[in-house]
Amino acid sequence: MNKSELVDAVAAKSGLTKAQAADAIDATVGAIQEALKAGDQVTLVGFGVFASAERPARTGRNPRTGAEIQIPASRLPKFKPGKGLRDAVALPVAVAAPVPTPVKTEVKTEKVVAKAEKSATKAEKSSKKGSK
């Protein structure tokens, strides 16, 4: 979504004209910029927090030459989304039912049959020994 699409959406939802919606958006963005320039933070409950962060001066390297360079201190804007925004954007987590492990019934059945035959053979042998 670009600015003109945002203006159209705000105008449609608020009942303002497109010019009034554009002025409202410009005024909002301008107020946030001025607050951040002054070092303040702007908190919109449920949406998030706009703040400015200080970066200290540091030494870096030119990747092409490997020479050390001095990077000056700077201030940059940061945004931390609020819970309402995070919840609105987050994908629903589907709780998957546990997947049953496949059971090799054929192998188990063969083993059971083999055990039964073995025990039957033992029983026959012991009964033959007992009848002698």
N, CA, C and O atoms as a printed pandas DataFrame, in Angstrom:
     atom_number atom_name residue_name chain_id  residue_number  x_coord  y_coord  z_coord
0              1         N          MET        A               1    0.857   -1.175    0.000
1              2        CA          MET        A               1    0.000    0.000    0.000
2              3         C          MET        A               1    0.897    1.231    0.000
3              4         O          MET        A               1    1.811    1.346    0.817
4              5         N          ASN        A               2    0.631    2.137   -0.913
5              6        CA          ASN        A               2    1.390    3.388   -0.942
6              7         C          ASN        A               2    0.537    4.507   -0.323
7              8         O          ASN        A               2   -0.575    4.260    0.144
8              9         N          LYS        A               3    1.061    5.721   -0.325
9             10        CA          LYS        A               3    0.384    6.825    0.359
10            11         C          LYS        A               3   -0.981    7.121   -0.256
11            12         O          LYS        A               3   -1.941    7.354    0.478
12            13         N          SER        A               4   -1.092    7.117   -1.587
13            14        CA          SER        A               4   -2.388    7.437   -2.202
14            15         C          SER        A               4   -3.425    6.358   -1.878
15            16         O          SER        A               4   -4.602    6.667   -1.694
16            17         N          GLU        A               5   -2.997    5.108   -1.807
17            18        CA          GLU        A               5   -3.931    4.042   -1.422
18            19         C          GLU        A               5   -4.342    4.191    0.037
19            20         O          GLU        A               5   -5.493    3.929    0.388
20            21         N          LEU        A               6   -3.407    4.610    0.891
21            22        CA          LEU        A               6   -3.731    4.865    2.295
22            23         C          LEU        A               6   -4.722    6.015    2.415
23            24         O          LEU        A               6   -5.668    5.936    3.198
24            25         N          VAL        A               7   -4.517    7.069    1.656
25            26        CA          VAL        A               7   -5.440    8.214    1.658
26            27         C          VAL        A               7   -6.829    7.751    1.242
27            28         O          VAL        A               7   -7.818    8.135    1.868
28            29         N          ASP        A               8   -6.921    6.931    0.194
29            30        CA          ASP        A               8   -8.217    6.411   -0.259
30            31         C          ASP        A               8   -8.891    5.588    0.828
31            32         O          ASP        A               8  -10.096    5.716    1.045
32            33         N          ALA        A               9   -8.123    4.742    1.513
33            34        CA          ALA        A               9   -8.691    3.899    2.565
34            35         C          ALA        A               9   -9.183    4.726    3.746
35            36         O          ALA        A               9  -10.259    4.468    4.285
36            37         N          VAL        A              10   -8.395    5.720    4.145
37            38        CA          VAL        A              10   -8.794    6.585    5.264
38            39         C          VAL        A              10  -10.033    7.391    4.892
39            40         O          VAL        A              10  -10.941    7.545    5.709
40            41         N          ALA        A              11  -10.075    7.906    3.670
41            42        CA          ALA        A              11  -11.236    8.679    3.232
42            43         C          ALA        A              11  -12.486    7.804    3.211
43            44         O          ALA        A              11  -13.560    8.255    3.609
44            45         N          ALA        A              12  -12.360    6.565    2.754
45            46        CA          ALA        A              12  -13.513    5.669    2.679
46            47         C          ALA        A              12  -14.023    5.291    4.067
47            48         O          ALA        A              12  -15.233    5.221    4.279
48            49         N          LYS        A              13  -13.125    5.047    5.006
49            50        CA          LYS        A              13  -13.537    4.614    6.340
50            51         C          LYS        A              13  -14.009    5.754    7.224
51            52         O          LYS        A              13  -14.849    5.549    8.100
52            53         N          SER        A              14  -13.475    6.968    7.005
53            54        CA          SER        A              14  -13.804    8.071    7.908
54            55         C          SER        A              14  -14.885    9.004    7.378
55            56         O          SER        A              14  -15.443    9.807    8.126
56            57         N          GLY        A              15  -15.176    8.895    6.098
57            58        CA          GLY        A              15  -16.174    9.798    5.524
58            59         C          GLY        A              15  -15.601   11.160    5.156
59            60         O          GLY        A              15  -16.348   12.075    4.807
60            61         N          LEU        A              16  -14.278   11.300    5.234
61            62        CA          LEU        A              16  -13.631   12.555    4.840
62            63         C          LEU        A              16  -13.417   12.557    3.330
63            64         O          LEU        A              16  -13.463   11.514    2.678
64            65         N          THR        A              17  -13.185   13.734    2.799
65            66        CA          THR        A              17  -12.796   13.802    1.394
66            67         C          THR        A              17  -11.347   13.337    1.287
67            68         O          THR        A              17  -10.642   13.249    2.292
68            69         N          LYS        A              18  -10.909   13.041    0.074
69            70        CA          LYS        A              18   -9.532   12.594   -0.112
70            71         C          LYS        A              18   -8.540   13.674    0.292
71            72         O          LYS        A              18   -7.478   13.370    0.836
72            73         N          ALA        A              19   -8.877   14.927    0.030
73            74        CA          ALA        A              19   -7.985   16.032    0.406
74            75         C          ALA        A              19   -7.874   16.135    1.924
75            76         O          ALA        A              19   -6.785   16.332    2.462
76            77         N          GLN        A              20   -9.019   15.999    2.617
77            78        CA          GLN        A              20   -8.993   16.061    4.077
78            79         C          GLN        A              20   -8.226   14.871    4.661
79            80         O          GLN        A              20   -7.472   15.021    5.623
80            81         N          ALA        A              21   -8.423   13.698    4.075
81            82        CA          ALA        A              21   -7.706   12.517    4.554
82            83         C          ALA        A              21   -6.206   12.671    4.334
83            84         O          ALA        A              21   -5.415   12.309    5.204
84            85         N          ALA        A              22   -5.804   13.205    3.180
85            86        CA          ALA        A              22   -4.380   13.437    2.902
86            87         C          ALA        A              22   -3.798   14.424    3.903
87            88         O          ALA        A              22   -2.680   14.234    4.381
88            89         N          ASP        A              23   -4.551   15.489    4.227
89            90        CA          ASP        A              23   -4.081   16.464    5.212
90            91         C          ASP        A              23   -3.935   15.822    6.590
91            92         O          ASP        A              23   -2.975   16.105    7.308
92            93         N          ALA        A              24   -4.880   14.963    6.962
93            94        CA          ALA        A              24   -4.827   14.294    8.265
94            95         C          ALA        A              24   -3.617   13.364    8.347
95            96         O          ALA        A              24   -2.928   13.333    9.367
96            97         N          ILE        A              25   -3.359   12.616    7.292
97            98        CA          ILE        A              25   -2.203   11.714    7.284
98            99         C          ILE        A              25   -0.902   12.505    7.327
99           100         O          ILE        A              25    0.015   12.152    8.069
100          101         N          ASP        A              26   -0.815   13.572    6.537
101          102        CA          ASP        A              26    0.381   14.412    6.540
102          103         C          ASP        A              26    0.620   15.030    7.914
103          104         O          ASP        A              26    1.759   15.102    8.376
104          105         N          ALA        A              27   -0.449   15.473    8.565
105          106        CA          ALA        A              27   -0.327   16.074    9.891
106          107         C          ALA        A              27    0.130   15.032   10.913
107          108         O          ALA        A              27    0.946   15.338   11.782
108          109         N          THR        A              28   -0.384   13.811   10.818
109          110        CA          THR        A              28    0.001   12.745   11.744
110          111         C          THR        A              28    1.475   12.392   11.576
111          112         O          THR        A              28    2.214   12.308   12.556
112          113         N          VAL        A              29    1.898   12.185   10.336
113          114        CA          VAL        A              29    3.290   11.830   10.070
114          115         C          VAL        A              29    4.208   12.980   10.491
115          116         O          VAL        A              29    5.271   12.741   11.065
116          117         N          GLY        A              30    3.815   14.204   10.217
117          118        CA          GLY        A              30    4.611   15.363   10.608
118          119         C          GLY        A              30    4.756   15.471   12.114
119          120         O          GLY        A              30    5.842   15.769   12.612
120          121         N          ALA        A              31    3.683   15.234   12.840
121          122        CA          ALA        A              31    3.739   15.303   14.304
122          123         C          ALA        A              31    4.650   14.216   14.865
123          124         O          ALA        A              31    5.388   14.456   15.821
124          125         N          ILE        A              32    4.603   13.029   14.279
125          126        CA          ILE        A              32    5.481   11.943   14.735
126          127         C          ILE        A              32    6.937   12.300   14.455
127          128         O          ILE        A              32    7.802   12.070   15.300
128          129         N          GLN        A              33    7.219   12.861   13.276
129          130        CA          GLN        A              33    8.588   13.263   12.941
130          131         C          GLN        A              33    9.113   14.326   13.896
131          132         O          GLN        A              33   10.251   14.238   14.356
132          133         N          GLU        A              34    8.300   15.320   14.193
133          134        CA          GLU        A              34    8.729   16.394   15.101
134          135         C          GLU        A              34    9.008   15.850   16.498
135          136         O          GLU        A              34    9.980   16.252   17.139
136          137         N          ALA        A              35    8.163   14.939   16.973
137          138        CA          ALA        A              35    8.373   14.362   18.304
138          139         C          ALA        A              35    9.670   13.558   18.335
139          140         O          ALA        A              35   10.414   13.631   19.313
140          141         N          LEU        A              36    9.949   12.800   17.292
141          142        CA          LEU        A              36   11.176   12.013   17.256
142          143         C          LEU        A              36   12.407   12.902   17.149
143          144         O          LEU        A              36   13.443   12.597   17.740
144          145         N          LYS        A              37   12.306   14.012   16.392
145          146        CA          LYS        A              37   13.411   14.969   16.299
146          147         C          LYS        A              37   13.739   15.553   17.660
147          148         O          LYS        A              37   14.906   15.771   17.987
148          149         N          ALA        A              38   12.710   15.804   18.449
149          150        CA          ALA        A              38   12.895   16.382   19.780
150          151         C          ALA        A              38   13.366   15.348   20.804
151          152         O          ALA        A              38   13.664   15.697   21.946
152          153         N          GLY        A              39   13.433   14.073   20.398
153          154        CA          GLY        A              39   13.886   13.033   21.322
154          155         C          GLY        A              39   12.753   12.389   22.099
155          156         O          GLY        A              39   12.998   11.557   22.973
156          157         N          ASP        A              40   11.518   12.758   21.794
157          158        CA          ASP        A              40   10.368   12.149   22.473
158          159         C          ASP        A              40    9.992   10.843   21.790
159          160         O          ASP        A              40   10.487   10.515   20.712
160          161         N          GLN        A              41    9.107   10.111   22.447
161          162        CA          GLN        A              41    8.562    8.924   21.809
162          163         C          GLN        A              41    7.060    9.091   21.658
163          164         O          GLN        A              41    6.424    9.787   22.449
164          165         N          VAL        A              42    6.498    8.459   20.648
165          166        CA          VAL        A              42    5.067    8.540   20.378
166          167         C          VAL        A              42    4.484    7.150   20.596
167          168         O          VAL        A              42    4.872    6.194   19.924
168          169         N          THR        A              43    3.545    7.041   21.542
169          170        CA          THR        A              43    2.921    5.763   21.853
170          171         C          THR        A              43    1.482    5.778   21.383
171          172         O          THR        A              43    0.689    6.616   21.811
172          173         N          LEU        A              44    1.149    4.855   20.507
173          174        CA          LEU        A              44   -0.225    4.657   20.059
174          175         C          LEU        A              44   -0.661    3.305   20.607
175          176         O          LEU        A              44   -0.289    2.258   20.078
176          177         N          VAL        A              45   -1.466    3.344   21.688
177          178        CA          VAL        A              45   -1.837    2.126   22.385
178          179         C          VAL        A              45   -2.498    1.149   21.418
179          180         O          VAL        A              45   -3.411    1.511   20.675
180          181         N          GLY        A              46   -2.023   -0.093   21.440
181          182        CA          GLY        A              46   -2.548   -1.134   20.566
182          183         C          GLY        A              46   -1.872   -1.159   19.208
183          184         O          GLY        A              46   -1.957   -2.161   18.499
184          185         N          PHE        A              47   -1.194   -0.067   18.826
185          186        CA          PHE        A              47   -0.516   -0.023   17.527
186          187         C          PHE        A              47    0.987   -0.172   17.699
187          188         O          PHE        A              47    1.602   -1.046   17.088
188          189         N          GLY        A              48    1.587    0.690   18.541
189          190        CA          GLY        A              48    3.017    0.578   18.767
190          191         C          GLY        A              48    3.637    1.851   19.282
191          192         O          GLY        A              48    2.948    2.825   19.586
192          193         N          VAL        A              49    4.956    1.827   19.375
193          194        CA          VAL        A              49    5.719    2.951   19.916
194          195         C          VAL        A              49    6.770    3.366   18.894
195          196         O          VAL        A              49    7.563    2.546   18.431
196          197         N          PHE        A              50    6.762    4.649   18.550
197          198        CA          PHE        A              50    7.807    5.242   17.719
198          199         C          PHE        A              50    8.787    5.913   18.671
199          200         O          PHE        A              50    8.378    6.667   19.553
200          201         N          ALA        A              51   10.073    5.644   18.499
201          202        CA          ALA        A              51   11.087    6.255   19.358
202          203         C          ALA        A              51   12.338    6.496   18.518
203          204         O          ALA        A              51   12.493    5.935   17.433
204          205         N          SER        A              52   13.230    7.343   19.040
205          206        CA          SER        A              52   14.504    7.548   18.353
206          207         C          SER        A              52   15.596    6.929   19.214
207          208         O          SER        A              52   15.543    6.984   20.442
208          209         N          ALA        A              53   16.586    6.338   18.551
209          210        CA          ALA        A              53   17.679    5.681   19.261
210          211         C          ALA        A              53   19.005    6.301   18.829
211          212         O          ALA        A              53   19.195    6.657   17.666
212          213         N          GLU        A              54   19.908    6.418   19.783
213          214        CA          GLU        A              54   21.235    6.975   19.521
214          215         C          GLU        A              54   22.193    5.837   19.194
215          216         O          GLU        A              54   22.217    4.819   19.887
216          217         N          ARG        A              55   22.981    6.011   18.138
217          218        CA          ARG        A              55   24.049    5.074   17.808
218          219         C          ARG        A              55   25.371    5.777   18.062
219          220         O          ARG        A              55   25.603    6.856   17.517
220          221         N          PRO        A              56   26.237    5.197   18.867
221          222        CA          PRO        A              56   27.524    5.848   19.136
222          223         C          PRO        A              56   28.453    5.757   17.924
223          224         O          PRO        A              56   28.257    4.928   17.036
224          225         N          ALA        A              57   29.461    6.619   17.904
225          226        CA          ALA        A              57   30.476    6.562   16.847
226          227         C          ALA        A              57   31.242    5.256   17.000
227          228         O          ALA        A              57   31.443    4.768   18.113
228          229         N          ARG        A              58   31.671    4.692   15.867
229          230        CA          ARG        A              58   32.384    3.425   15.939
230          231         C          ARG        A              58   33.357    3.316   14.772
231          232         O          ARG        A              58   33.298    4.095   13.820
232          233         N          THR        A              59   34.231    2.363   14.859
233          234        CA          THR        A              59   35.197    2.105   13.799
234          235         C          THR        A              59   34.702    0.935   12.967
235          236         O          THR        A              59   34.318   -0.102   13.507
236          237         N          GLY        A              60   34.712    1.107   11.644
237          238        CA          GLY        A              60   34.303    0.042   10.742
238          239         C          GLY        A              60   35.398   -0.251    9.738
239          240         O          GLY        A              60   36.499    0.292    9.830
240          241         N          ARG        A              61   35.094   -1.108    8.783
241          242        CA          ARG        A              61   36.066   -1.442    7.746
242          243         C          ARG        A              61   35.436   -1.266    6.382
243          244         O          ARG        A              61   34.271   -1.604    6.174
244          245         N          ASN        A              62   36.211   -0.738    5.458
245          246        CA          ASN        A              62   35.793   -0.651    4.066
246          247         C          ASN        A              62   35.908   -2.073    3.503
247          248         O          ASN        A              62   37.006   -2.629    3.481
248          249         N          PRO        A              63   34.809   -2.668    3.052
249          250        CA          PRO        A              63   34.879   -4.052    2.592
250          251         C          PRO        A              63   35.752   -4.236    1.352
251          252         O          PRO        A              63   36.311   -5.312    1.140
252          253         N          ARG        A              64   35.870   -3.207    0.545
253          254        CA          ARG        A              64   36.666   -3.322   -0.687
254          255         C          ARG        A              64   38.164   -3.302   -0.395
255          256         O          ARG        A              64   38.917   -4.120   -0.924
256          257         N          THR        A              65   38.596   -2.349    0.462
257          258        CA          THR        A              65   40.034   -2.176    0.696
258          259         C          THR        A              65   40.499   -2.756    2.020
259          260         O          THR        A              65   41.687   -3.025    2.198
260          261         N          GLY        A              66   39.570   -2.950    2.954
261          262        CA          GLY        A              66   39.938   -3.443    4.272
262          263         C          GLY        A              66   40.427   -2.356    5.196
263          264         O          GLY        A              66   40.786   -2.632    6.341
264          265         N          ALA        A              67   40.450   -1.099    4.712
265          266        CA          ALA        A              67   40.935    0.021    5.524
266          267         C          ALA        A              67   39.912    0.367    6.594
267          268         O          ALA        A              67   38.704    0.260    6.379
268          269         N          GLU        A              68   40.420    0.788    7.760
269          270        CA          GLU        A              68   39.529    1.207    8.841
270          271         C          GLU        A              68   38.941    2.572    8.516
271          272         O          GLU        A              68   39.627    3.447    7.987
272          273         N          ILE        A              69   37.656    2.745    8.842
273          274        CA          ILE        A              69   36.998    4.038    8.654
274          275         C          ILE        A              69   36.240    4.379    9.929
275          276         O          ILE        A              69   35.823    3.495   10.677
276          277         N          GLN        A              70   36.071    5.666   10.161
277          278        CA          GLN        A              70   35.324    6.122   11.325
278          279         C          GLN        A              70   33.873    6.361   10.911
279          280         O          GLN        A              70   33.607    7.114    9.975
280          281         N          ILE        A              71   32.940    5.719   11.609
281          282        CA          ILE        A              71   31.513    5.908   11.358
282          283         C          ILE        A              71   31.005    6.861   12.431
283          284         O          ILE        A              71   31.130    6.565   13.620
284          285         N          PRO        A              72   30.433    8.000   12.038
285          286        CA          PRO        A              72   30.015    8.989   13.038
286          287         C          PRO        A              72   28.775    8.523   13.822
287          288         O          PRO        A              72   28.042    7.631   13.394
288          289         N          ALA        A              73   28.574    9.159   14.977
289          290        CA          ALA        A              73   27.383    8.884   15.783
290          291         C          ALA        A              73   26.149    9.339   15.005
291          292         O          ALA        A              73   26.214   10.271   14.203
292          293         N          SER        A              74   25.036    8.672   15.252
293          294        CA          SER        A              74   23.801    9.048   14.547
294          295         C          SER        A              74   22.589    8.745   15.415
295          296         O          SER        A              74   22.680    8.039   16.420
296          297         N          ARG        A              75   21.474    9.285   15.010
297          298        CA          ARG        A              75   20.191    9.023   15.670
298          299         C          ARG        A              75   19.268    8.477   14.585
299          300         O          ARG        A              75   19.203    9.018   13.482
300          301         N          LEU        A              76   18.550    7.392   14.915
301          302        CA          LEU        A              76   17.658    6.820   13.925
302          303         C          LEU        A              76   16.312    6.467   14.558
303          304         O          LEU        A              76   16.234    6.202   15.758
304          305         N          PRO        A              77   15.259    6.465   13.750
305          306        CA          PRO        A              77   13.941    6.129   14.287
306          307         C          PRO        A              77   13.787    4.619   14.438
307          308         O          PRO        A              77   14.327    3.841   13.652
308          309         N          LYS        A              78   13.047    4.226   15.456
309          310        CA          LYS        A              78   12.741    2.816   15.691
310          311         C          LYS        A              78   11.246    2.701   15.941
311          312         O          LYS        A              78   10.599    3.641   16.403
312          313         N          PHE        A              79   10.715    1.527   15.626
313          314        CA          PHE        A              79    9.296    1.262   15.858
314          315         C          PHE        A              79    9.170   -0.092   16.534
315          316         O          PHE        A              79    9.746   -1.080   16.079
316          317         N          LYS        A              80    8.411   -0.132   17.627
317          318        CA          LYS        A              80    8.142   -1.391   18.316
318          319         C          LYS        A              80    6.635   -1.620   18.246
319          320         O          LYS        A              80    5.872   -0.846   18.824
320          321         N          PRO        A              81    6.192   -2.667   17.550
321          322        CA          PRO        A              81    4.755   -2.892   17.411
322          323         C          PRO        A              81    4.115   -3.261   18.747
323          324         O          PRO        A              81    4.726   -3.917   19.591
324          325         N          GLY        A              82    2.862   -2.820   18.916
325          326        CA          GLY        A              82    2.107   -3.143   20.110
326          327         C          GLY        A              82    1.422   -4.489   19.980
327          328         O          GLY        A              82    1.410   -5.090   18.906
328          329         N          LYS        A              83    0.855   -4.955   21.071
329          330        CA          LYS        A              83    0.217   -6.273   21.098
330          331         C          LYS        A              83   -0.930   -6.368   20.105
331          332         O          LYS        A              83   -1.085   -7.388   19.434
332          333         N          GLY        A              84   -1.735   -5.318   20.006
333          334        CA          GLY        A              84   -2.874   -5.347   19.087
334          335         C          GLY        A              84   -2.431   -5.518   17.634
335          336         O          GLY        A              84   -3.047   -6.273   16.882
336          337         N          LEU        A              85   -1.368   -4.821   17.241
337          338        CA          LEU        A              85   -0.851   -4.936   15.882
338          339         C          LEU        A              85   -0.236   -6.313   15.651
339          340         O          LEU        A              85   -0.462   -6.933   14.611
340          341         N          ARG        A              86    0.538   -6.787   16.619
341          342        CA          ARG        A              86    1.150   -8.114   16.478
342          343         C          ARG        A              86    0.076   -9.188   16.337
343          344         O          ARG        A              86    0.197  -10.078   15.496
344          345         N          ASP        A              87   -0.974   -9.110   17.156
345          346        CA          ASP        A              87   -2.047  -10.108   17.103
346          347         C          ASP        A              87   -2.812  -10.035   15.791
347          348         O          ASP        A              87   -3.234  -11.062   15.259
348          349         N          ALA        A              88   -2.995   -8.815   15.261
349          350        CA          ALA        A              88   -3.736   -8.653   14.011
350          351         C          ALA        A              88   -2.958   -9.205   12.824
351          352         O          ALA        A              88   -3.557   -9.696   11.866
352          353         N          VAL        A              89   -1.637   -9.131   12.877
353          354        CA          VAL        A              89   -0.813   -9.559   11.749
354          355         C          VAL        A              89   -0.426  -11.029   11.858
355          356         O          VAL        A              89   -0.209  -11.685   10.838
356          357         N          ALA        A              90   -0.337  -11.554   13.069
357          358        CA          ALA        A              90    0.148  -12.916   13.282
358          359         C          ALA        A              90   -0.762  -13.940   12.620
359          360         O          ALA        A              90   -1.984  -13.792   12.593
360          361         N          LEU        A              91   -0.139  -14.969   12.094
361          362        CA          LEU        A              91   -0.883  -16.072   11.517
362          363         C          LEU        A              91   -1.428  -16.933   12.641
363          364         O          LEU        A              91   -0.757  -17.122   13.656
364          365         N          PRO        A              92   -2.637  -17.459   12.475
365          366        CA          PRO        A              92   -3.165  -18.326   13.522
366          367         C          PRO        A              92   -2.347  -19.614   13.588
367          368         O          PRO        A              92   -2.001  -20.206   12.566
368          369         N          VAL        A              93   -2.054  -20.021   14.794
369          370        CA          VAL        A              93   -1.275  -21.232   14.983
370          371         C          VAL        A              93   -2.245  -22.386   15.118
371          372         O          VAL        A              93   -2.998  -22.471   16.088
372          373         N          ALA        A              94   -2.224  -23.265   14.147
373          374        CA          ALA        A              94   -3.098  -24.421   14.181
374          375         C          ALA        A              94   -2.464  -25.480   15.065
375          376         O          ALA        A              94   -1.293  -25.824   14.907
376          377         N          VAL        A              95   -3.247  -25.985   15.988
377          378        CA          VAL        A              95   -2.759  -27.036   16.858
378          379         C          VAL        A              95   -2.991  -28.351   16.136
379          380         O          VAL        A              95   -4.125  -28.806   15.985
380          381         N          ALA        A              96   -1.923  -28.936   15.705
381          382        CA          ALA        A              96   -2.027  -30.167   14.941
382          383         C          ALA        A              96   -2.185  -31.352   15.881
383          384         O          ALA        A              96   -1.536  -31.432   16.924
384          385         N          ALA        A              97   -3.050  -32.259   15.495
385          386        CA          ALA        A              97   -3.209  -33.481   16.264
386          387         C          ALA        A              97   -1.936  -34.302   16.108
387          388         O          ALA        A              97   -1.313  -34.289   15.047
388          389         N          PRO        A              98   -1.553  -35.010   17.153
389          390        CA          PRO        A              98   -0.336  -35.802   17.022
390          391         C          PRO        A              98   -0.492  -36.836   15.913
391          392         O          PRO        A              98   -1.527  -37.490   15.784
392          393         N          VAL        A              99    0.538  -36.957   15.140
393          394        CA          VAL        A              99    0.507  -37.907   14.033
394          395         C          VAL        A              99    0.855  -39.274   14.575
395          396         O          VAL        A              99    1.929  -39.456   15.149
396          397         N          PRO        A             100   -0.037  -40.245   14.402
397          398        CA          PRO        A             100    0.272  -41.576   14.929
398          399         C          PRO        A             100    1.427  -42.194   14.151
399          400         O          PRO        A             100    1.548  -42.030   12.937
400          401         N          THR        A             101    2.249  -42.892   14.872
401          402        CA          THR        A             101    3.373  -43.543   14.205
402          403         C          THR        A             101    2.849  -44.778   13.487
403          404         O          THR        A             101    2.044  -45.529   14.037
404          405         N          PRO        A             102    3.302  -44.984   12.270
405          406        CA          PRO        A             102    2.806  -46.131   11.526
406          407         C          PRO        A             102    3.257  -47.439   12.185
407          408         O          PRO        A             102    4.415  -47.584   12.577
408          409         N          VAL        A             103    2.337  -48.369   12.297
409          410        CA          VAL        A             103    2.626  -49.655   12.906
410          411         C          VAL        A             103    2.733  -50.670   11.792
411          412         O          VAL        A             103    1.855  -50.765   10.934
412          413         N          LYS        A             104    3.792  -51.413   11.809
413          414        CA          LYS        A             104    3.977  -52.432   10.793
414          415         C          LYS        A             104    3.247  -53.691   11.260
415          416         O          LYS        A             104    3.836  -54.572   11.886
416          417         N          THR        A             105    1.963  -53.755   10.945
417          418        CA          THR        A             105    1.132  -54.870   11.422
418          419         C          THR        A             105    1.531  -56.187   10.787
419          420         O          THR        A             105    1.438  -57.240   11.419
420          421         N          GLU        A             106    1.972  -56.132    9.546
421          422        CA          GLU        A             106    2.336  -57.375    8.873
422          423         C          GLU        A             106    3.513  -58.031    9.584
423          424         O          GLU        A             106    3.511  -59.241    9.810
424          425         N          VAL        A             107    4.519  -57.232    9.935
425          426        CA          VAL        A             107    5.698  -57.763   10.597
426          427         C          VAL        A             107    5.319  -58.292   11.964
427          428         O          VAL        A             107    5.758  -59.374   12.354
428          429         N          LYS        A             108    4.493  -57.529   12.713
429          430        CA          LYS        A             108    4.072  -57.968   14.038
430          431         C          LYS        A             108    3.271  -59.257   13.948
431          432         O          LYS        A             108    3.453  -60.164   14.760
432          433         N          THR        A             109    2.389  -59.339   12.968
433          434        CA          THR        A             109    1.557  -60.528   12.812
434          435         C          THR        A             109    2.443  -61.733   12.519
435          436         O          THR        A             109    2.229  -62.805   13.084
436          437         N          GLU        A             110    3.423  -61.577   11.654
437          438        CA          GLU        A             110    4.329  -62.671   11.327
438          439         C          GLU        A             110    5.098  -63.122   12.560
439          440         O          GLU        A             110    5.295  -64.318   12.769
440          441         N          LYS        A             111    5.534  -62.162   13.381
441          442        CA          LYS        A             111    6.264  -62.512   14.593
442          443         C          LYS        A             111    5.383  -63.271   15.575
443          444         O          LYS        A             111    5.827  -64.233   16.201
444          445         N          VAL        A             112    4.131  -62.834   15.709
445          446        CA          VAL        A             112    3.205  -63.495   16.626
446          447         C          VAL        A             112    2.938  -64.921   16.152
447          448         O          VAL        A             112    2.925  -65.857   16.952
448          449         N          VAL        A             113    2.726  -65.078   14.856
449          450        CA          VAL        A             113    2.467  -66.407   14.295
450          451         C          VAL        A             113    3.680  -67.308   14.502
451          452         O          VAL        A             113    3.536  -68.476   14.861
452          453         N          ALA        A             114    4.871  -66.766   14.278
453          454        CA          ALA        A             114    6.091  -67.558   14.452
454          455         C          ALA        A             114    6.244  -67.988   15.903
455          456         O          ALA        A             114    6.632  -69.126   16.168
456          457         N          LYS        A             115    5.947  -67.104   16.845
457          458        CA          LYS        A             115    6.033  -67.458   18.269
458          459         C          LYS        A             115    5.024  -68.550   18.613
459          460         O          LYS        A             115    5.326  -69.497   19.339
460          461         N          ALA        A             116    3.815  -68.389   18.070
461          462        CA          ALA        A             116    2.777  -69.388   18.354
462          463         C          ALA        A             116    3.182  -70.754   17.807
463          464         O          ALA        A             116    2.987  -71.769   18.476
464          465         N          GLU        A             117    3.735  -70.793   16.617
465          466        CA          GLU        A             117    4.176  -72.063   16.024
466          467         C          GLU        A             117    5.302  -72.673   16.840
467          468         O          GLU        A             117    5.348  -73.889   17.026
468          469         N          LYS        A             118    6.213  -71.836   17.328
469          470        CA          LYS        A             118    7.331  -72.309   18.121
470          471         C          LYS        A             118    6.841  -72.934   19.422
471          472         O          LYS        A             118    7.283  -74.010   19.827
472          473         N          SER        A             119    5.912  -72.225   20.065
473          474        CA          SER        A             119    5.394  -72.754   21.332
474          475         C          SER        A             119    4.564  -74.009   21.101
475          476         O          SER        A             119    4.549  -74.905   21.945
476          477         N          ALA        A             120    3.871  -74.085   19.962
477          478        CA          ALA        A             120    3.105  -75.299   19.643
478          479         C          ALA        A             120    4.052  -76.457   19.404
479          480         O          ALA        A             120    3.782  -77.579   19.835
480          481         N          THR        A             121    5.153  -76.202   18.728
481          482        CA          THR        A             121    6.147  -77.246   18.460
482          483         C          THR        A             121    6.753  -77.724   19.773
483          484         O          THR        A             121    6.946  -78.926   19.954
484          485         N          LYS        A             122    7.050  -76.833   20.671
485          486        CA          LYS        A             122    7.598  -77.197   21.978
486          487         C          LYS        A             122    6.596  -78.035   22.752
487          488         O          LYS        A             122    6.957  -79.021   23.395
488          489         N          ALA        A             123    5.326  -77.630   22.682
489          490        CA          ALA        A             123    4.283  -78.368   23.399
490          491         C          ALA        A             123    4.156  -79.783   22.843
491          492         O          ALA        A             123    3.981  -80.730   23.609
492          493         N          GLU        A             124    4.239  -79.939   21.541
493          494        CA          GLU        A             124    4.160  -81.257   20.924
494          495         C          GLU        A             124    5.338  -82.123   21.344
495          496         O          GLU        A             124    5.166  -83.299   21.666
496          497         N          LYS        A             125    6.520  -81.550   21.340
497          498        CA          LYS        A             125    7.712  -82.290   21.725
498          499         C          LYS        A             125    7.628  -82.740   23.171
499          500         O          LYS        A             125    7.969  -83.876   23.499
500          501         N          SER        A             126    7.163  -81.828   24.049
501          502        CA          SER        A             126    7.075  -82.194   25.476
502          503         C          SER        A             126    5.993  -83.229   25.693
503          504         O          SER        A             126    6.145  -84.094   26.556
504          505         N          SER        A             127    4.888  -83.173   24.930
505          506        CA          SER        A             127    3.830  -84.169   25.088
506          507         C          SER        A             127    4.299  -85.523   24.569
507          508         O          SER        A             127    3.910  -86.547   25.130
508          509         N          LYS        A             128    5.119  -85.571   23.518
509          510        CA          LYS        A             128    5.666  -86.822   22.990
510          511         C          LYS        A             128    6.630  -87.416   24.002
511          512         O          LYS        A             128    6.659  -88.633   24.184
512          513         N          LYS        A             129    7.429  -86.571   24.671
513          514        CA          LYS        A             129    8.384  -87.041   25.667
514          515         C          LYS        A             129    7.621  -87.630   26.862
515          516         O          LYS        A             129    8.008  -88.653   27.426
516          517         N          GLY        A             130    6.545  -86.961   27.222
517          518        CA          GLY        A             130    5.767  -87.419   28.366
518          519         C          GLY        A             130    5.027  -88.715   28.080
519          520         O          GLY        A             130    4.761  -89.464   29.020
520          521         N          SER        A             131    4.679  -89.023   26.830
521          522        CA          SER        A             131    3.929  -90.227   26.495
522          523         C          SER        A             131    4.845  -91.423   26.330
523          524         O          SER        A             131    4.336  -92.543   26.293
524          525         N          LYS        A             132    6.144  -91.275   26.230
525          526        CA          LYS        A             132    7.072  -92.382   26.066
526          527         C          LYS        A             132    7.277  -93.131   27.310
527          528         O          LYS        A             132    8.037  -94.099   27.329
